Amino acid sequence: MKELNYTKVFILLAGMSAATIAVYQVVSIRTDTYYAFLLWNLFLAWVPFFFSMLAHELDKRKIGGLLILPLGIAWLLFFPNAPYIMTDLVHLTVRKSKYIVDGAIQSRYWYDLTTLLLFTWSGWLTGFFSLYQFQHVIYRKSNMLLSWVFVLFACVMGGYGVLLGRVYRLNSWDVLTDRHQLYRLVMDSLNRKSVFFSLFVAFVLLVIYATMYCLLNGLAGGDRRGYSKGGRR
């Protein structure tokens, strides 16, 4: 599993988020702030990355071993906020009357669609890089198989978290502040329709993450170990 330069990753993700916010500012033109909630949702998508970056650094420096578990739990609670941004596309339907006038699609629709897609892309990249970091931590502490078991579990919990957030309007911090409501919603969500939705989202997350993983680890690249000794060939 390839070790990434997370300083560069942070700069890349920060630049992507800054560009996304800039597009939002241009599109909103300070007259339509309906999508201002996207700024908060993007911030929440960044939270798991901060947890994973801290856990990765502590593990890399071989310090704070006991902190990895609570950091992992905190990361898992906030990780669904990254894929959740995708569901904000529903607001294009909610505002349908603004986008379709006399049967004609207004240009505003395309601007808002592009903005939502940028927020989704930025949030998903941040979330997937945080998952990659935690997979690397698990990989260093165990093996590749267990690291992918962790990825599978994270994707399933991510899919379930999206369900709780979008359908049941639950927030990550409600786990700590309103446990009774959490228990009630979890029990209500244990039905065939909800399980299928959660597994569907989990499958989508797994497919996209696996694709990113293969690209990062160079599916098409040759074996570079021959260059580590003896100079060039």
C-alpha positions in Angstrom: 0.0 0.0 0.0 1.6 3.2 -1.1 2.5 5.9 1.4 1.2 9.3 0.3 2.6 12.7 0.9 -0.2 14.0 3.1 1.0 17.5 3.1 0.5 17.6 -0.6 -2.8 15.8 -0.2 -3.9 18.5 2.3 -2.9 21.3 -0.1 -4.8 19.6 -2.9 -8.0 19.1 -0.9 -7.8 22.6 0.5 -7.4 24.0 -2.9 -10.3 22.0 -4.2 -12.5 23.2 -1.4 -11.4 26.8 -1.9 -12.2 26.5 -5.6 -15.6 25.0 -4.8 -16.5 27.8 -2.3 -15.4 30.3 -4.9 -17.7 28.8 -7.5 -20.5 28.9 -4.9 -19.8 32.6 -4.2 -19.9 33.4 -7.9 -23.1 31.4 -8.6 -24.9 32.8 -5.5 -24.1 36.4 -6.5 -25.0 37.3 -3.0 -28.7 37.2 -3.8 -29.6 33.5 -3.4 -28.2 32.0 -0.3 -30.4 28.9 -0.4 -27.4 26.6 -0.7 -25.4 28.2 2.1 -25.8 24.9 4.1 -23.4 23.3 1.7 -20.6 25.3 3.4 -21.4 23.6 6.7 -21.7 20.2 5.1 -18.3 20.6 3.4 -16.8 21.5 6.8 -18.3 18.3 8.3 -16.8 16.3 5.4 -13.4 17.7 6.5 -13.8 16.6 10.1 -13.0 12.9 9.5 -9.9 13.9 7.5 -8.5 15.7 10.5 -9.1 12.7 12.7 -7.4 10.3 10.2 -4.5 12.7 9.7 -3.9 12.8 13.4 -4.2 9.0 13.8 -1.9 8.5 10.8 0.8 10.8 12.2 0.6 9.3 15.7 0.9 5.8 14.3 3.8 6.8 11.9 5.7 8.2 14.8 4.8 5.2 16.9 3.3 7.3 19.7 -0.1 7.6 21.2 -1.0 4.0 20.4 -4.0 4.1 22.8 -5.4 7.1 21.1 -5.8 5.3 17.7 -9.0 3.5 18.9 -10.9 6.7 20.1 -9.7 8.5 17.0 -11.0 5.7 14.9 -14.4 5.8 16.6 -14.6 9.5 16.2 -13.6 9.2 12.5 -16.3 6.5 11.9 -19.0 8.8 13.5 -18.1 11.7 11.1 -17.1 9.7 8.0 -20.7 9.5 6.7 -20.8 13.3 6.4 -18.5 13.0 3.3 -20.7 10.8 1.2 -23.9 12.5 2.6 -23.2 15.6 0.5 -24.3 13.5 -2.6 -27.8 13.5 -1.2 -28.0 17.3 -1.3 -28.7 16.9 -5.0 -32.3 16.3 -3.9 -32.6 20.1 -3.5 -32.6 20.4 -7.3 -36.0 18.7 -7.2 -37.2 20.6 -4.2 -36.6 23.9 -6.1 -38.0 22.6 -9.4 -40.4 25.5 -9.8 -37.4 27.9 -9.9 -35.6 25.9 -12.5 -38.4 25.1 -14.9 -40.5 28.1 -16.0 -43.1 27.6 -18.7 -41.5 24.3 -19.7 -38.1 25.8 -20.2 -35.0 24.9 -18.1 -33.5 28.0 -16.7 -29.7 28.6 -16.8 -29.8 28.8 -13.0 -30.4 25.0 -12.9 -27.1 24.3 -14.6 -25.2 26.7 -12.3 -26.6 25.1 -9.2 -26.1 21.6 -10.5 -22.5 22.3 -11.2 -22.1 23.8 -7.7 -23.6 20.8 -6.0 -21.5 18.4 -8.0 -18.3 20.3 -7.0 -19.3 20.2 -3.4 -20.0 16.5 -3.7 -16.7 15.8 -5.4 -14.7 17.8 -2.9 -16.5 16.2 0.0 -16.0 12.7 -1.4 -12.4 13.2 -2.1 -11.8 14.4 1.4 -13.7 11.5 2.9 -12.0 8.9 0.7 -8.5 10.2 1.4 -9.3 10.0 5.1 -10.4 6.4 4.6 -7.2 5.7 2.8 -5.2 7.1 5.7 -7.0 4.9 8.3 -6.7 1.8 6.0 -2.9 2.5 6.0 -2.9 2.6 9.8 -4.7 -0.7 10.0 -2.4 -2.1 7.3 0.7 -1.2 9.3 -0.7 -2.7 12.5 -2.0 -5.9 10.9 -2.1 -6.9 7.3 -3.7 -6.1 3.9 -6.7 -8.4 4.4 -7.7 -6.8 7.7 -7.3 -3.4 6.2 -9.8 -4.2 3.5 -12.2 -5.7 6.1 -12.0 -2.3 7.8 -12.7 -0.6 4.5 -15.7 -2.8 3.9 -17.0 -2.1 7.4 -16.4 1.7 7.0 -18.4 1.7 3.7 -21.3 -0.2 5.3 -21.4 2.2 8.2 -21.0 5.1 5.8 -24.1 3.9 3.8 -26.0 3.5 7.1 -24.9 6.9 8.2 -26.2 8.5 5.0 -29.5 6.8 5.6 -29.7 8.1 9.2 -28.7 11.6 8.1 -30.9 12.0 5.0 -34.0 10.0 5.9 -34.0 10.2 9.7 -32.3 13.6 9.9 -29.7 12.4 12.5 -26.4 14.3 13.1 -23.1 12.7 14.1 -23.0 14.4 17.5 -26.5 13.1 18.4 -24.7 9.9 19.4 -23.4 11.8 22.4 -26.2 14.3 23.0 -29.4 12.3 22.4 -28.8 8.6 22.8 -32.5 7.8 23.4 -33.5 9.3 20.0 -30.5 7.5 18.4 -31.7 4.1 19.8 -35.3 4.8 18.6 -34.2 5.8 15.1 -31.9 2.8 14.8 -34.7 0.5 15.8 -37.0 2.2 13.3 -34.4 1.9 10.5 -34.1 -1.9 10.9 -36.3 -2.8 7.9 -35.8 -4.3 4.5 -36.1 -0.9 2.6 -33.5 0.8 4.9 -31.1 -2.1 4.8 -31.2 -2.2 1.0 -30.6 1.6 0.8 -27.6 1.4 3.2 -26.1 -1.5 1.3 -26.6 0.2 -2.0 -24.8 3.3 -0.9 -22.1 1.1 0.7 -21.6 -0.7 -2.6 -21.2 2.6 -4.4 -18.7 3.9 -1.9 -16.7 0.7 -2.1 -16.6 0.7 -5.9 -15.4 4.4 -6.0 -12.9 3.9 -3.2 -11.5 0.7 -4.8 -11.1 2.6 -8.0 -9.2 5.4 -6.3 -7.1 2.9 -4.4 -6.0 1.2 -7.6 -5.2 4.5 -9.3 -3.1 5.7 -6.3 -1.2 2.4 -6.1 -0.5 2.3 -9.8 -2.3 -0.6 -11.5 -0.6 0.3 -14.8 2.8 0.9 -13.2 5.8 -1.4 -13.3 7.6 -2.8 -10.4 10.0 -0.1 -9.2 11.8 -2.2 -6.6 14.6 -2.7 -9.1 15.5 1.0 -8.9 16.0 1.0 -5.2 19.5 -0.5 -5.4 22.2 -0.3 -7.9 21.2 3.0 -9.5 19.4 3.3 -12.9 18.8 0.5 -15.3 
